[in-house]
Amino acid sequence: MRLEAARQLAMSHNLRAAPVLLAALEESSDPRVVPVVTVALEGLEALGAELAPLLFPILEDATDPRRVFMPLLLRASLGEAAVPHLVEALNDAQPAVAINAATQLGQVRSPDSFAPLLALAQDPARPASVRGVAAASLGNLRDARALPFLAGLTDTDDPDLLAGAIDGLADLRDPAGIPFLESILERPGIDPRIVRAVRLGLLAMERYRER
């Protein structure tokens, strides 16, 4: 019943449905909850810029568990105009919010995101999980300036940072990154999951390889 109610509200594309759809948001792996949250997010994403004023109070409330969804909804509602808010959220004390903000900056692909994402990815005081996502998003910007940093990161032993380097180099679509991805495969005792990730990255990059 909750799912059907959420679906009907989402299909209405009416801002008056937003408070109810926002109230349905929660982080959960419960199969009864996940579809409701998915439908609610889809409905909220379709509301456009009018939704944004309802999102900021949630993001600013450190006790609100729905904060983790706000970077996604801000990007969906404001597009490139969300970049300053997403950049600010990179410094959020809650790692999940910072991770989601970094991810959404990669989706927007604004040049204004490059310096903040690079600063976060290089900051040893931040969790590696956050820095790895920032590195991946740097590649998603498809800005050639990211190549030296991502290439240098392929030497790291931290799995989160290495995963970020692999994803970032694959998404960068610069053939100059291919040798650095290939070098990871030459490491002794490399985790099979890393090997699979590198091979997938190389497969995605094959069309950009210089002939």
N, C-alpha and C positions, 0 to 999 in steps of 0.2 A: 504493500500500500504506500509506503514511503517512497519507493522508487517511482511508482506511477504518478504520485503527487509531484515529485520533483521533476519528472519528465513533462508533465502538463505545464508546470510553472516555467520551465526552461523554454518550452516551445512558444510561450506567450510573448517572449521578447519584450516584456514590460518591466520597466524599472521598479514598479511596485512589488514585483516578485523578488527583487534582490535581497531584502533583509531575510526572507525565509530561506532562499538558496544559500546565503552566507551562513545562516545558522546551521545548515546541514553539513558544513565542512568540518571534517575531523580526520586526523591521521589514524589510519587503521588498516589492518590486513584482514579484517573480518569480511568474508565474502558477502555477507548481508549488507555491509556498510559501503564497501568500495564502489559498487555500481551507483549508489545514491550520490556519493561524492563526485564521481566522474560526470554524471548527468548535471549535477549542480554547477560544476566548473564549466562545462560546455555552455550552459545557459548564461552564466555570468560573463564568460568571455564574449558572448554575442551582444552584450548590452552597450559596448562602446564607452566613449569618454564620460558619459553621465554617471557611470559607476564609480569613477575614481574618488569622488568625495566620501564615499562610503568605505573605501579601502584604507585611507590614511589613518583614521582613528584605530583601526584594528592593528595596523603595522606599528603604530606608536605605543600600543599597550603591551608591555613586556610580559604580561600574565596571560595574554590571549593565545591559546594554542593554534588559532587559525592564521597566525602571522606567517607561517611557512608557505601559505598559498598566495600571499599578497604579491610577491615579485612576479609570478605568472600572470595574475590578474591585472597588475599595473601595466605590464608590457602589452597585454591583450587590449586593454582599454585606451592606453595613451600612445602606444607605438614608440617612436623615437623620443617623444616628449617625456617618456618615463625614465630616460637615461639618467638624469640627475638624481632621481629618487632611488634608482637601482644602484648607482654608484655609492650613494650614502649608505645603502643597506649592505654593501660589502663589508662595512666595519661593524655590523651588528654583532652583539655578544652571543647570539644564538647561532651556532654553526650552520644549522639547516637553512636559516634565512639567508645568510651570506652565500651559501652554496647555490641556493635558488636564484639569488640576485645575479651571481656570476653567470649562471646558465642562461638567464634571460638576456643579459647584456650580449652574450654570444649570438643569441637569436636575432636581436635588433641589428647587430653589425654596424653600429655607429662608430666613426673614427674617434669620437670623444671617449669611447670605452677603453681604448688601447692602454693609455698610461695608467689608469686605476687598476685594470686587470693585471698589468705587468707588475705594478708595485705590490699587489696582493700576492701574486705567484712567487715573487722574490723574497717575501717577508718571512724569515725563519721563526718569528714569534707567533705566527698563525698556524693552526692545525694543518697537517699535510693533506688531509682530506679536502679542506677548503682551497689550499694552494693548487692541488691537482686539478680541481674543477676550473679554477681560474686559468690554468695553463691550457686546458682543453678549449676553453672559450676564447682564449687568445688566438688559437688556430682557426676557430670558427669565424673570427673577424675577417680572415683571409687578407691580412695585412702582412706584407713581406718583412716588416720590421720584427715580427715575432720569431722568425726562423733562427737567429743566433741563440736566443734564450731556449727555445724548445729543443734545438739540437744539443745544446750543452746539458740539458736535463736528461738526455738519454743515458748518461753515465751514472745516474743516481741509483742507489739500492733501495730507496723508499718505494714501496709498491704503489702508493697513491700518486706520488709525483711522476713515477714512470708511466703509469696509466694515463695521466694527464698529458705527458709528452707524446705518447703514442697517438692518442685521440687528436691532440692539437696538430701534430705533423700531418696526419691523414686528412684532417679538415682544412688545413692550410692550402692544400692543392698545389704546392710548389714542388716541382720535380727535384729541386736541390735538397729536399728533406728525405728523399728515398734512401740514400746511403746511410743516413743516421738511423732510420728504421731497420735497415738490413744489419747494421752493426749490433743491434740488440740481440739478434738471433745467434751471433757468434759468442755470446757470453756463456761461460761454462755453468752448468747446473741451473739454467734459466727455468723458471716456473712454466709448466705447460700452458697455463692460462695466459701468461704473458706472450708466449709463442703464438697462441691462437689469435690474440689481439693484434700482434704485429702483422701476422699474415693477412688478416682481414684488412688492416690499414694499407698494406702494400697492394692488396687486390683493388681496393678503392682508388689507390693512387696510380694504378697501371695506365689508365687512360691519359694521365698527365705526364708520363715519363717521356723524356726527350728522346726522339728517335734518331 
